[in-house]
Amino acid sequence: VVSLAVSAPRHAKVSVLGAAGGIGQPLSLLLKQSTLISELALYDVANTVGVAADLSHIESAAQVKGYVGDSQLEECLQGSKIVIIPAGVPRKPGMTRDDLFNINAGIAMTLAEAASKACPDAMMCIISNPVNSTVPIASEIYKKNGVFDPRKMFGVTTLDVVRANTFISELKGTPVTQTQCPVIGGHAGITILPLLSQVEPSCEFTDEERAALTVRIQNAGTEVVEAKAGGGSATLSMAYAGARFAFALLQAMNGAKNVVECSYVESDVTDDLQFFSSPLLLGPKRNRK
């Protein structure tokens, strides 16, 4: 089981790009509470000064500052150890992740371009959907600028793992905080592949349970979009998952051992796909489990 609560020196600047949005605000709230972060830089095209002022009243040590618009993006990014991008439009009923591509791909390109110049050594964590496309796009921007390091570019697929753990716990009665199910592949529909045979603690599933669980995990985002009935997408659970992944990175960067998270990265797991999500052992040099 990967612990996400160990203490570490407070020295890291973390930037959140899209911090005033539906994911960005709760994500920033969770990050503000962390003792692993000394500076929280919040960027968006509007409203981040107010978000930063609100968060700055919380009795935790991280200093918060808001940045607005293109002219302040470079300053926001300078000195960042981790950059998290939840920016983009949310999915609405009837939309697929492919429908988001034209808008969110452009946003990802702009932000990746800025980060590749202002903080090329930072860990880049991309939440903006479709992750299966935005991560390769950001990677190509970094390659174009001569600063790409595949060990520092991550697509955040942690929500698929979080959902799998929760749904399995509900079905089998295992302790939810101890249930671990690796999820590989991608971050959209049938590309999401929960490895139910590797669940810890070990569980037995009927064929019907396995099929139903797999479909629910793959379609969980749509489940939330439909439940919100036009009021948004999976913002709160995604914020939790994004914070969990950031905390894991921070722990590993501070020397914690055996920190494992699944992530969508440039990979040689399969010859057919350049990018693939699989369990990664995080550390000074990212390794595959």
MOGIDA-V442933 format. One record per residue. N is the residue number from 1. SS is DSSP state (a for helix, b for strand, c for the rest). PHI is phi in whole degrees, 0 to 359 (none if undefined). NEAR is the number of other ideal C-beta (glycine too) atoms within 12 Angstrom. Layout:
{{N;SS;PHI;NEAR} {N;SS;PHI;NEAR}}
This chain:
{{1;c;none;17} {2;c;273;32} {3;c;276;21} {4;c;244;30} {5;c;231;20} {6;c;289;21} {7;c;279;16} {8;c;205;26} {9;c;302;18} {10;c;275;21} {11;c;214;19} {12;b;264;36} {13;b;269;33} {14;b;240;48} {15;b;252;49} {16;b;245;52} {17;b;257;51} {18;c;105;46} {19;c;285;49} {20;c;265;32} {21;c;271;37} {22;c;295;32} {23;c;271;43} {24;a;301;43} {25;a;292;32} {26;a;295;29} {27;a;298;48} {28;a;296;46} {29;a;300;31} {30;a;295;36} {31;a;295;44} {32;a;300;37} {33;c;278;23} {34;c;279;35} {35;c;281;22} {36;c;275;37} {37;b;240;39} {38;b;261;27} {39;b;220;30} {40;b;242;45} {41;b;255;46} {42;b;249;49} {43;b;236;48} {44;b;197;38} {45;c;281;26} {46;c;196;20} {47;c;74;24} {48;a;285;36} {49;a;298;24} {50;a;292;20} {51;a;298;34} {52;a;296;34} {53;a;298;16} {54;a;298;20} {55;a;292;34} {56;a;294;24} {57;c;279;13} {58;c;284;21} {59;c;279;9} {60;c;227;22} {61;c;283;20} {62;c;299;32} {63;b;276;21} {64;b;241;36} {65;b;219;31} {66;b;259;33} {67;b;231;35} {68;b;232;25} {69;c;81;20} {70;a;302;18} {71;a;293;12} {72;a;252;26} {73;a;294;35} {74;a;298;24} {75;a;298;22} {76;a;301;41} {77;a;277;37} {78;c;302;25} {79;c;82;23} {80;c;288;38} {81;c;269;34} {82;b;225;47} {83;b;241;50} {84;b;242;53} {85;b;243;52} {86;c;261;49} {87;c;297;44} {88;c;133;39} {89;c;275;27} {90;c;279;32} {91;c;281;36} {92;c;245;23} {93;c;308;20} {94;c;90;11} {95;c;271;25} {96;c;259;21} {97;a;296;35} {98;a;296;18} {99;a;295;22} {100;a;279;30} {101;a;301;27} {102;a;300;19} {103;a;277;25} {104;a;289;37} {105;a;296;32} {106;a;295;22} {107;a;296;34} {108;a;299;44} {109;a;297;31} {110;a;297;29} {111;a;288;45} {112;a;295;42} {113;a;301;28} {114;a;295;37} {115;a;293;43} {116;a;296;33} {117;a;262;22} {118;a;276;30} {119;c;212;32} {120;c;297;26} {121;c;267;24} {122;c;290;38} {123;b;287;40} {124;b;257;51} {125;b;242;50} {126;b;256;50} {127;c;258;52} {128;c;306;47} {129;c;273;45} {130;c;281;36} {131;a;304;48} {132;a;301;34} {133;a;250;35} {134;a;291;45} {135;a;292;43} {136;a;300;32} {137;a;297;34} {138;a;299;46} {139;a;298;34} {140;a;294;24} {141;a;298;31} {142;a;296;35} {143;a;296;20} {144;a;301;16} {145;c;268;20} {146;c;73;11} {147;c;233;25} {148;c;287;25} {149;c;233;22} {150;a;299;30} {151;a;282;27} {152;a;239;35} {153;b;242;42} {154;b;231;44} {155;b;266;47} {156;c;278;45} {157;c;252;47} {158;a;303;43} {159;a;298;43} {160;a;297;44} {161;a;292;44} {162;a;301;36} {163;a;295;37} {164;a;301;40} {165;a;300;40} {166;a;294;28} {167;a;294;34} {168;a;295;39} {169;a;300;24} {170;a;297;19} {171;a;284;26} {172;a;256;27} {173;c;76;12} {174;c;283;24} {175;c;299;16} {176;c;296;21} {177;c;284;16} {178;c;251;20} {179;c;276;30} {180;b;227;33} {181;c;231;39} {182;c;293;34} {183;b;233;40} {184;b;244;35} {185;b;101;34} {186;c;230;35} {187;c;226;44} {188;c;201;34} {189;a;50;25} {190;a;288;17} {191;a;283;27} {192;b;277;36} {193;b;237;32} {194;b;287;41} {195;c;268;29} {196;a;293;33} {197;a;286;17} {198;a;249;24} {199;c;296;30} {200;b;239;24} {201;c;295;20} {202;c;302;16} {203;c;230;29} {204;c;259;15} {205;c;236;23} {206;c;286;13} {207;a;301;11} {208;a;293;11} {209;a;297;21} {210;a;297;24} {211;a;294;15} {212;a;293;19} {213;a;297;35} {214;a;300;30} {215;a;296;20} {216;a;294;26} {217;a;297;41} {218;a;293;28} {219;c;254;24} {220;a;296;34} {221;a;297;38} {222;a;295;26} {223;a;304;20} {224;a;287;26} {225;a;304;29} {226;a;290;20} {227;a;293;16} {228;a;279;21} {229;c;49;12} {230;c;92;14} {231;c;270;16} {232;c;135;27} {233;c;239;36} {234;c;281;34} {235;c;272;31} {236;a;288;23} {237;a;294;32} {238;a;292;43} {239;a;298;36} {240;a;300;29} {241;a;295;43} {242;a;297;49} {243;a;294;41} {244;a;302;36} {245;a;292;46} {246;a;298;48} {247;a;297;39} {248;a;298;41} {249;a;299;44} {250;a;297;39} {251;a;299;33} {252;a;297;38} {253;a;294;30} {254;c;264;27} {255;c;100;16} {256;c;296;27} {257;c;259;16} {258;c;58;20} {259;b;269;34} {260;b;239;31} {261;b;219;46} {262;b;279;46} {263;b;202;52} {264;b;270;48} {265;b;222;42} {266;b;297;31} {267;c;214;31} {268;c;246;14} {269;c;301;22} {270;c;228;15} {271;c;289;8} {272;c;274;10} {273;c;229;21} {274;c;284;21} {275;b;239;36} {276;b;201;33} {277;b;264;40} {278;b;204;34} {279;b;295;33} {280;b;239;41} {281;b;272;23} {282;b;274;38} {283;c;185;24} {284;c;306;17} {285;c;233;14} {286;c;298;29} {287;b;234;19} {288;b;266;25} {289;c;286;22}}
